[in-house]
Amino acid sequence: MQKRRIGSLEVSSVGVGCNNFGARIDEVRTEEVINAAFDEGINFFDTADTYADGRSEELLGRFLGDRRRQVIIATKFGRDMPGQGSGAHPAYVRKAFEASLRRLRTDYIDLYQQHIPDHDVPIAETLGALDELVKAGKVREIGCSNFSVQELRDAETAAERQPGSARFVSVQNEYSLLHREPEKGVLAECEKLGIAFIPYFPLASGLLTGKYRKGQPAPEGTRLEENASTDPRLDIVESLIEFAESRGHSVLELAFSWLAARPTVASVIAGATKPEQIEANVKAAEWQLTPEEMAEIDKITVPK
């Protein structure tokens, strides 16, 4: 498994999004997925305190067990957590952090991320609280999620005003062949500031798995079962399927390899509900797209 950097952290180029743990899959299946990730050489697990109201962190901590120091754990704070609170005020950052430590059964977090911007709290105050955790040895690196270009700039400026303080080394935003919003400035800002980009929803909530085809009923039990067959983006998906299959690959392999080819992308994280999906995700990232193929993909996915 190829490794890439998020600040000082070395992560596998394919990671596991843990949003299904304790929600769409039970304890048994969660343990199977985690073990499959280890078998495939994945060391990057991304969760959040709000995933399954804390259950995701709990199960991840339990099933990692004594393998904790072999992996990079990323978790998040800020969204509304029942019985705990929300936001990015320094007092809440410390409260949320200690709660995540307990659930994860660990004494440190590798990458601690602000899940969403909090416009009621100056970013300098939030960064100050995060810097305290870093200096205390409880957090290795800090990152953010769902931040705009301006919010990234504001965070960088605030960090620069406190020399030697921790700064965001990553941003995690939605990005896929069907959602190109980060290309409108965030990716360029990441490159300028030396910030790693972590794309979530790389398979567009399942549309890029090949399970959903235009005019055909969705498989029973799938996430988008009700209206997937009429999704207007399926026209693009059909073209992408044709492109991938003409080269001996699946559209899922195309989705992963296309993201992995972006210079600022550190790790492509995707949720999984069974071990086979972990294996498929790792295999998917092995396709090395040529510049010509990347240009052809743009013609398919970017509106004129």
C-alpha atoms as a printed R data frame, in Angstrom:
    type eleno elety resid chain resno       x      y       z
1   ATOM     1    CA   MET     A     1   0.000  0.000   0.000
2   ATOM     2    CA   GLN     A     2   1.399  3.365  -1.036
3   ATOM     3    CA   LYS     A     3   1.823  5.867   1.809
4   ATOM     4    CA   ARG     A     4   1.281  9.622   1.650
5   ATOM     5    CA   ARG     A     5   1.689 12.425   4.169
6   ATOM     6    CA   ILE     A     6  -0.743 14.464   6.230
7   ATOM     7    CA   GLY     A     7   1.604 16.793   8.035
8   ATOM     8    CA   SER     A     8   3.950 14.515   9.974
9   ATOM     9    CA   LEU     A     9   1.598 11.527   9.599
10  ATOM    10    CA   GLU     A    10   2.167  8.781   7.058
11  ATOM    11    CA   VAL     A    11  -1.142  7.341   5.873
12  ATOM    12    CA   SER     A    12  -2.193  4.678   3.404
13  ATOM    13    CA   SER     A    13  -3.426  6.100   0.103
14  ATOM    14    CA   VAL     A    14  -6.731  4.314   0.728
15  ATOM    15    CA   GLY     A    15  -8.423  4.763   4.084
16  ATOM    16    CA   VAL     A    16 -11.582  3.586   5.820
17  ATOM    17    CA   GLY     A    17 -14.460  5.933   6.536
18  ATOM    18    CA   CYS     A    18 -16.018  4.653   9.766
19  ATOM    19    CA   ASN     A    19 -19.455  6.256   9.439
20  ATOM    20    CA   ASN     A    20 -21.110  2.843   8.976
21  ATOM    21    CA   PHE     A    21 -19.741  1.397  12.218
22  ATOM    22    CA   GLY     A    22 -22.569  0.906  14.709
23  ATOM    23    CA   ALA     A    23 -25.077  2.334  12.237
24  ATOM    24    CA   ARG     A    24 -25.491  0.468   8.938
25  ATOM    25    CA   ILE     A    25 -23.474 -2.494  10.206
26  ATOM    26    CA   ASP     A    26 -23.419 -4.263  13.561
27  ATOM    27    CA   GLU     A    27 -20.497 -5.152  15.836
28  ATOM    28    CA   VAL     A    28 -19.641 -8.409  14.066
29  ATOM    29    CA   ARG     A    29 -19.491 -6.851  10.617
30  ATOM    30    CA   THR     A    30 -17.603 -3.819  11.954
31  ATOM    31    CA   GLU     A    31 -14.869 -6.070  13.338
32  ATOM    32    CA   GLU     A    32 -14.674 -7.921  10.012
33  ATOM    33    CA   VAL     A    33 -14.233 -4.657   8.100
34  ATOM    34    CA   ILE     A    34 -11.518 -3.419  10.467
35  ATOM    35    CA   ASN     A    35  -9.632 -6.730  10.219
36  ATOM    36    CA   ALA     A    36  -9.930 -6.696   6.431
37  ATOM    37    CA   ALA     A    37  -8.413 -3.221   6.365
38  ATOM    38    CA   PHE     A    38  -5.415 -4.475   8.334
39  ATOM    39    CA   ASP     A    39  -5.046 -7.439   5.982
40  ATOM    40    CA   GLU     A    40  -4.984 -5.070   2.998
41  ATOM    41    CA   GLY     A    41  -2.346 -2.757   4.485
42  ATOM    42    CA   ILE     A    42  -4.680  0.136   5.339
43  ATOM    43    CA   ASN     A    43  -3.565  2.156   8.362
44  ATOM    44    CA   PHE     A    44  -5.887  5.189   8.142
45  ATOM    45    CA   PHE     A    45  -9.274  5.154   9.901
46  ATOM    46    CA   ASP     A    46 -11.444  8.269   9.779
47  ATOM    47    CA   THR     A    47 -14.345  8.644  12.202
48  ATOM    48    CA   ALA     A    48 -16.193 11.395  14.112
49  ATOM    49    CA   ASP     A    49 -17.824 11.735  17.496
50  ATOM    50    CA   THR     A    50 -21.251 12.091  15.888
51  ATOM    51    CA   TYR     A    51 -21.056  8.916  13.792
52  ATOM    52    CA   ALA     A    52 -23.750  6.663  15.282
53  ATOM    53    CA   ASP     A    53 -23.812  9.060  18.275
54  ATOM    54    CA   GLY     A    54 -20.382  7.922  19.434
55  ATOM    55    CA   ARG     A    55 -20.824  4.249  18.667
56  ATOM    56    CA   SER     A    56 -18.410  4.374  15.726
57  ATOM    57    CA   GLU     A    57 -15.583  5.612  17.944
58  ATOM    58    CA   GLU     A    58 -16.434  3.024  20.598
59  ATOM    59    CA   LEU     A    59 -16.327  0.094  18.184
60  ATOM    60    CA   LEU     A    60 -13.184  1.328  16.464
61  ATOM    61    CA   GLY     A    61 -11.403  1.615  19.806
62  ATOM    62    CA   ARG     A    62 -12.588 -1.790  20.968
63  ATOM    63    CA   PHE     A    63 -11.682 -3.732  17.837
64  ATOM    64    CA   LEU     A    64  -8.338 -2.032  17.275
65  ATOM    65    CA   GLY     A    65  -7.291 -3.223  20.711
66  ATOM    66    CA   ASP     A    66  -3.540 -3.619  21.064
67  ATOM    67    CA   ARG     A    67  -3.086 -2.661  17.382
68  ATOM    68    CA   ARG     A    68  -3.806  0.986  18.226
69  ATOM    69    CA   ARG     A    69  -0.255  2.236  17.654
70  ATOM    70    CA   GLN     A    70  -0.083  0.584  14.238
71  ATOM    71    CA   VAL     A    71  -2.743  2.910  12.814
72  ATOM    72    CA   ILE     A    72  -3.572  6.557  12.232
73  ATOM    73    CA   ILE     A    73  -6.883  7.530  13.824
74  ATOM    74    CA   ALA     A    74  -8.631 10.667  12.601
75  ATOM    75    CA   THR     A    75 -11.732 11.873  14.377
76  ATOM    76    CA   LYS     A    76 -13.777 15.074  14.460
77  ATOM    77    CA   PHE     A    77 -15.603 17.451  16.775
78  ATOM    78    CA   GLY     A    78 -18.051 20.298  16.266
79  ATOM    79    CA   ARG     A    79 -21.334 18.885  15.007
80  ATOM    80    CA   ASP     A    80 -24.184 18.494  17.488
81  ATOM    81    CA   MET     A    81 -23.484 15.508  19.742
82  ATOM    82    CA   PRO     A    82 -26.512 14.427  21.803
83  ATOM    83    CA   GLY     A    83 -25.891 14.973  25.497
84  ATOM    84    CA   GLN     A    84 -22.523 16.589  24.855
85  ATOM    85    CA   GLY     A    85 -22.948 19.784  22.843
86  ATOM    86    CA   SER     A    86 -21.519 21.273  19.670
87  ATOM    87    CA   GLY     A    87 -19.336 24.019  18.267
88  ATOM    88    CA   ALA     A    88 -15.704 25.070  18.408
89  ATOM    89    CA   HIS     A    89 -15.440 27.102  21.601
90  ATOM    90    CA   PRO     A    90 -12.202 26.204  23.440
91  ATOM    91    CA   ALA     A    91 -14.065 24.761  26.451
92  ATOM    92    CA   TYR     A    92 -16.134 22.545  24.170
93  ATOM    93    CA   VAL     A    93 -13.091 21.459  22.153
94  ATOM    94    CA   ARG     A    94 -11.503 20.136  25.347
95  ATOM    95    CA   LYS     A    95 -14.737 18.472  26.458
96  ATOM    96    CA   ALA     A    96 -15.334 16.785  23.101
97  ATOM    97    CA   PHE     A    97 -11.712 15.667  22.894
98  ATOM    98    CA   GLU     A    98 -11.736 13.933  26.281
99  ATOM    99    CA   ALA     A    99 -15.001 12.185  25.376
100 ATOM   100    CA   SER     A   100 -13.506 10.921  22.114
101 ATOM   101    CA   LEU     A   101 -10.438  9.626  23.962
102 ATOM   102    CA   ARG     A   102 -12.654  7.575  26.279
103 ATOM   103    CA   ARG     A   103 -14.698  6.112  23.450
104 ATOM   104    CA   LEU     A   104 -11.605  5.307  21.362
105 ATOM   105    CA   ARG     A   105  -9.810  3.764  24.366
106 ATOM   106    CA   THR     A   106  -6.658  5.703  23.628
107 ATOM   107    CA   ASP     A   107  -4.550  8.448  25.183
108 ATOM   108    CA   TYR     A   108  -3.891 10.380  21.976
109 ATOM   109    CA   ILE     A   109  -5.474 11.141  18.607
110 ATOM   110    CA   ASP     A   110  -3.373 11.299  15.459
111 ATOM   111    CA   LEU     A   111  -5.496 13.768  13.482
112 ATOM   112    CA   TYR     A   112  -8.095 15.846  15.307
113 ATOM   113    CA   GLN     A   113 -10.405 17.690  12.919
114 ATOM   114    CA   GLN     A   114 -12.915 20.515  13.252
115 ATOM   115    CA   HIS     A   115 -15.932 18.936  11.546
116 ATOM   116    CA   ILE     A   116 -17.605 22.165  10.374
117 ATOM   117    CA   PRO     A   117 -16.794 25.880  10.634
118 ATOM   118    CA   ASP     A   118 -18.197 27.698  13.670
119 ATOM   119    CA   HIS     A   119 -18.762 31.325  12.738
120 ATOM   120    CA   ASP     A   120 -19.700 32.201  16.321
121 ATOM   121    CA   VAL     A   121 -16.172 31.464  17.564
122 ATOM   122    CA   PRO     A   122 -13.043 33.195  16.196
123 ATOM   123    CA   ILE     A   123 -10.870 30.589  14.510
124 ATOM   124    CA   ALA     A   124  -7.877 31.837  16.532
125 ATOM   125    CA   GLU     A   125  -9.603 30.735  19.749
126 ATOM   126    CA   THR     A   126 -10.307 27.266  18.375
127 ATOM   127    CA   LEU     A   127  -6.750 26.921  17.103
128 ATOM   128    CA   GLY     A   128  -5.476 27.986  20.522
129 ATOM   129    CA   ALA     A   129  -7.343 25.128  22.206
130 ATOM   130    CA   LEU     A   130  -6.139 22.667  19.605
131 ATOM   131    CA   ASP     A   131  -2.578 23.923  19.984
132 ATOM   132    CA   GLU     A   132  -2.772 23.188  23.719
133 ATOM   133    CA   LEU     A   133  -3.696 19.582  22.941
134 ATOM   134    CA   VAL     A   134  -0.817 19.281  20.486
135 ATOM   135    CA   LYS     A   135   1.704 20.758  22.939
136 ATOM   136    CA   ALA     A   136   0.412 18.396  25.639
137 ATOM   137    CA   GLY     A   137   1.190 15.425  23.391
138 ATOM   138    CA   LYS     A   138  -2.454 14.400  23.167
139 ATOM   139    CA   VAL     A   139  -2.885 15.283  19.471
140 ATOM   140    CA   ARG     A   140  -0.296 14.766  16.739
141 ATOM   141    CA   GLU     A   141  -1.827 16.924  13.972
142 ATOM   142    CA   ILE     A   142  -4.957 19.032  13.498
143 ATOM   143    CA   GLY     A   143  -7.213 19.406  10.484
144 ATOM   144    CA   CYS     A   144 -10.580 20.739   9.390
145 ATOM   145    CA   SER     A   145 -13.551 19.630   7.337
146 ATOM   146    CA   ASN     A   146 -16.092 21.389   5.126
147 ATOM   147    CA   PHE     A   147 -13.978 24.575   5.037
148 ATOM   148    CA   SER     A   148 -14.080 27.065   2.170
149 ATOM   149    CA   VAL     A   149 -11.085 28.797   0.601
150 ATOM   150    CA   GLN     A   150 -11.590 31.888   2.760
151 ATOM   151    CA   GLU     A   151 -11.971 29.821   5.920
152 ATOM   152    CA   LEU     A   152  -8.710 28.021   5.141
153 ATOM   153    CA   ARG     A   153  -6.982 31.362   4.617
154 ATOM   154    CA   ASP     A   154  -8.382 32.767   7.853
155 ATOM   155    CA   ALA     A   155  -7.144 29.711   9.778
156 ATOM   156    CA   GLU     A   156  -3.681 29.969   8.236
157 ATOM   157    CA   THR     A   157  -3.463 33.691   9.022
158 ATOM   158    CA   ALA     A   158  -4.502 33.072  12.631
159 ATOM   159    CA   ALA     A   159  -1.854 30.363  13.018
160 ATOM   160    CA   GLU     A   160   0.852 32.576  11.511
161 ATOM   161    CA   ARG     A   161   0.129 35.242  14.141
162 ATOM   162    CA   GLN     A   162   1.186 32.737  16.806
163 ATOM   163    CA   PRO     A   163   4.605 31.462  15.644
164 ATOM   164    CA   GLY     A   164   5.240 27.880  16.590
165 ATOM   165    CA   SER     A   165   1.575 27.080  17.127
166 ATOM   166    CA   ALA     A   166  -0.283 24.215  15.484
167 ATOM   167    CA   ARG     A   167  -1.909 24.824  12.103
168 ATOM   168    CA   PHE     A   168  -4.379 22.843  10.048
169 ATOM   169    CA   VAL     A   169  -2.460 20.308   7.947
170 ATOM   170    CA   SER     A   170  -5.510 18.852   6.206
171 ATOM   171    CA   VAL     A   171  -8.988 19.641   4.997
172 ATOM   172    CA   GLN     A   172 -11.664 17.039   4.384
173 ATOM   173    CA   ASN     A   173 -14.360 18.044   1.897
174 ATOM   174    CA   GLU     A   174 -16.687 16.200  -0.437
175 ATOM   175    CA   TYR     A   175 -15.022 15.414  -3.758
176 ATOM   176    CA   SER     A   176 -15.685 12.896  -6.488
177 ATOM   177    CA   LEU     A   177 -16.076 12.559 -10.237
178 ATOM   178    CA   LEU     A   178 -19.652 13.779  -9.739
179 ATOM   179    CA   HIS     A   179 -18.871 16.546  -7.236
180 ATOM   180    CA   ARG     A   180 -16.066 18.814  -8.430
181 ATOM   181    CA   GLU     A   181 -16.641 21.779  -6.091
182 ATOM   182    CA   PRO     A   182 -13.116 21.660  -4.518
183 ATOM   183    CA   GLU     A   183 -11.671 22.503  -7.937
184 ATOM   184    CA   LYS     A   184 -13.142 26.012  -7.625
185 ATOM   185    CA   GLY     A   185 -10.397 27.094  -5.262
186 ATOM   186    CA   VAL     A   186  -9.949 24.733  -2.312
187 ATOM   187    CA   LEU     A   187  -7.522 22.380  -4.078
188 ATOM   188    CA   ALA     A   188  -5.400 25.294  -5.288
189 ATOM   189    CA   GLU     A   189  -5.357 26.756  -1.785
190 ATOM   190    CA   CYS     A   190  -4.282 23.388  -0.377
191 ATOM   191    CA   GLU     A   191  -1.392 23.280  -2.818
192 ATOM   192    CA   LYS     A   192  -0.411 26.856  -1.959
193 ATOM   193    CA   LEU     A   193  -0.485 26.284   1.814
194 ATOM   194    CA   GLY     A   194   0.881 22.744   1.781
195 ATOM   195    CA   ILE     A   195  -2.343 21.301   3.178
196 ATOM   196    CA   ALA     A   196  -3.353 17.701   2.442
197 ATOM   197    CA   PHE     A   197  -6.796 17.150   0.927
198 ATOM   198    CA   ILE     A   198  -8.926 14.225   2.127
199 ATOM   199    CA   PRO     A   199 -11.956 13.585  -0.105
200 ATOM   200    CA   TYR     A   200 -15.107 12.140   1.421
201 ATOM   201    CA   PHE     A   201 -17.986 10.530  -0.497
202 ATOM   202    CA   PRO     A   202 -15.518  9.434  -3.237
203 ATOM   203    CA   LEU     A   203 -18.189  7.130  -4.671
204 ATOM   204    CA   ALA     A   204 -20.930  9.785  -4.601
205 ATOM   205    CA   SER     A   205 -22.977  7.835  -2.035
206 ATOM   206    CA   GLY     A   206 -22.834  4.728  -4.229
207 ATOM   207    CA   LEU     A   207 -23.572  6.198  -7.664
208 ATOM   208    CA   LEU     A   208 -19.994  5.398  -8.752
209 ATOM   209    CA   THR     A   209 -20.027  1.759  -7.644
210 ATOM   210    CA   GLY     A   210 -21.719  0.464 -10.793
211 ATOM   211    CA   LYS     A   211 -24.737 -0.779  -8.832
212 ATOM   212    CA   TYR     A   212 -26.997  1.950 -10.178
213 ATOM   213    CA   ARG     A   213 -27.774  2.047 -13.896
214 ATOM   214    CA   LYS     A   214 -29.963  4.436 -15.822
215 ATOM   215    CA   GLY     A   215 -33.507  3.165 -16.232
216 ATOM   216    CA   GLN     A   216 -32.881  0.070 -14.121
217 ATOM   217    CA   PRO     A   217 -34.262 -0.526 -10.611
218 ATOM   218    CA   ALA     A   218 -31.688 -0.201  -7.847
219 ATOM   219    CA   PRO     A   219 -30.702 -3.388  -6.017
220 ATOM   220    CA   GLU     A   220 -32.798 -4.027  -2.900
221 ATOM   221    CA   GLY     A   221 -31.315 -2.745   0.335
222 ATOM   222    CA   THR     A   222 -28.969 -0.232  -1.291
223 ATOM   223    CA   ARG     A   223 -28.650  3.267   0.110
224 ATOM   224    CA   LEU     A   224 -30.202  5.062  -2.873
225 ATOM   225    CA   GLU     A   225 -32.843  2.440  -3.606
226 ATOM   226    CA   GLU     A   226 -35.828  4.797  -3.878
227 ATOM   227    CA   ASN     A   227 -34.771  7.314  -6.539
228 ATOM   228    CA   ALA     A   228 -31.384  6.222  -7.881
229 ATOM   229    CA   SER     A   229 -32.684  5.115 -11.265
230 ATOM   230    CA   THR     A   230 -33.925  8.638 -12.041
231 ATOM   231    CA   ASP     A   231 -30.887 10.558 -10.789
232 ATOM   232    CA   PRO     A   232 -29.876 12.954 -13.607
233 ATOM   233    CA   ARG     A   233 -26.197 12.228 -12.946
234 ATOM   234    CA   LEU     A   234 -26.647  8.674 -14.221
235 ATOM   235    CA   ASP     A   235 -26.074  9.943 -17.766
236 ATOM   236    CA   ILE     A   236 -22.540 10.855 -16.712
237 ATOM   237    CA   VAL     A   237 -22.186  7.574 -14.798
238 ATOM   238    CA   GLU     A   238 -23.080  5.581 -17.911
239 ATOM   239    CA   SER     A   239 -20.376  7.385 -19.877
240 ATOM   240    CA   LEU     A   240 -17.859  6.755 -17.096
241 ATOM   241    CA   ILE     A   241 -18.770  3.066 -16.997
242 ATOM   242    CA   GLU     A   242 -18.199  2.845 -20.747
243 ATOM   243    CA   PHE     A   243 -14.852  4.649 -20.395
244 ATOM   244    CA   ALA     A   244 -13.655  2.377 -17.590
245 ATOM   245    CA   GLU     A   245 -14.834 -0.895 -19.124
246 ATOM   246    CA   SER     A   246 -13.195 -0.060 -22.455
247 ATOM   247    CA   ARG     A   247  -9.910 -0.136 -20.529
248 ATOM   248    CA   GLY     A   248 -10.643 -3.286 -18.558
249 ATOM   249    CA   HIS     A   249 -11.665 -1.554 -15.340
250 ATOM   250    CA   SER     A   250 -14.801 -0.849 -13.325
251 ATOM   251    CA   VAL     A   251 -16.283  2.582 -12.625
252 ATOM   252    CA   LEU     A   252 -15.408  2.082  -8.948
253 ATOM   253    CA   GLU     A   253 -11.761  1.643  -9.913
254 ATOM   254    CA   LEU     A   254 -12.010  4.783 -11.999
255 ATOM   255    CA   ALA     A   255 -13.488  6.773  -9.100
256 ATOM   256    CA   PHE     A   256 -10.666  5.818  -6.734
257 ATOM   257    CA   SER     A   257  -7.791  6.073  -9.185
258 ATOM   258    CA   TRP     A   258  -8.969  9.477 -10.453
259 ATOM   259    CA   LEU     A   259  -8.936 10.909  -6.930
260 ATOM   260    CA   ALA     A   260  -5.602  9.264  -6.109
261 ATOM   261    CA   ALA     A   261  -4.110 10.971  -9.172
262 ATOM   262    CA   ARG     A   262  -4.828 14.450  -7.780
263 ATOM   263    CA   PRO     A   263  -1.564 15.861  -6.376
264 ATOM   264    CA   THR     A   264  -3.016 17.226  -3.121
265 ATOM   265    CA   VAL     A   265  -5.065 14.125  -2.207
266 ATOM   266    CA   ALA     A   266  -3.538 12.243   0.720
267 ATOM   267    CA   SER     A   267  -5.930  9.331   1.188
268 ATOM   268    CA   VAL     A   268  -9.179  8.286  -0.477
269 ATOM   269    CA   ILE     A   269 -11.520  7.302   2.341
270 ATOM   270    CA   ALA     A   270 -14.693  5.353   1.731
271 ATOM   271    CA   GLY     A   271 -17.121  3.593   3.989
272 ATOM   272    CA   ALA     A   272 -17.507 -0.168   3.805
273 ATOM   273    CA   THR     A   273 -20.169 -2.572   5.036
274 ATOM   274    CA   LYS     A   274 -18.307 -5.808   4.297
275 ATOM   275    CA   PRO     A   275 -14.703 -7.007   3.888
276 ATOM   276    CA   GLU     A   276 -15.062 -7.485   0.147
277 ATOM   277    CA   GLN     A   277 -15.585 -3.760  -0.300
278 ATOM   278    CA   ILE     A   278 -12.294 -3.036   1.476
279 ATOM   279    CA   GLU     A   279 -10.470 -5.360  -0.911
280 ATOM   280    CA   ALA     A   280 -12.160 -3.751  -3.915
281 ATOM   281    CA   ASN     A   281 -11.287 -0.239  -2.730
282 ATOM   282    CA   VAL     A   282  -7.607 -1.092  -2.330
283 ATOM   283    CA   LYS     A   283  -7.458 -2.741  -5.753
284 ATOM   284    CA   ALA     A   284  -9.268  0.232  -7.287
285 ATOM   285    CA   ALA     A   285  -6.504  2.695  -6.455
286 ATOM   286    CA   GLU     A   286  -3.898  0.678  -8.358
287 ATOM   287    CA   TRP     A   287  -4.962  1.967 -11.795
288 ATOM   288    CA   GLN     A   288  -2.497  4.648 -12.921
289 ATOM   289    CA   LEU     A   289  -4.362  7.057 -15.181
290 ATOM   290    CA   THR     A   290  -2.454  8.827 -17.959
291 ATOM   291    CA   PRO     A   291  -2.715 12.600 -18.570
292 ATOM   292    CA   GLU     A   292  -4.646 11.813 -21.761
293 ATOM   293    CA   GLU     A   293  -7.134  9.698 -19.831
294 ATOM   294    CA   MET     A   294  -7.533 12.415 -17.206
295 ATOM   295    CA   ALA     A   295  -8.332 14.924 -19.952
296 ATOM   296    CA   GLU     A   296 -10.886 12.568 -21.489
297 ATOM   297    CA   ILE     A   297 -12.539 12.107 -18.097
298 ATOM   298    CA   ASP     A   298 -12.858 15.882 -17.770
299 ATOM   299    CA   LYS     A   299 -14.702 16.010 -21.077
300 ATOM   300    CA   ILE     A   300 -17.218 13.525 -19.659
301 ATOM   301    CA   THR     A   301 -17.706 15.057 -16.216
302 ATOM   302    CA   VAL     A   302 -17.131 18.801 -16.473
303 ATOM   303    CA   PRO     A   303 -20.044 20.773 -18.023
304 ATOM   304    CA   LYS     A   304 -19.097 22.852 -21.018
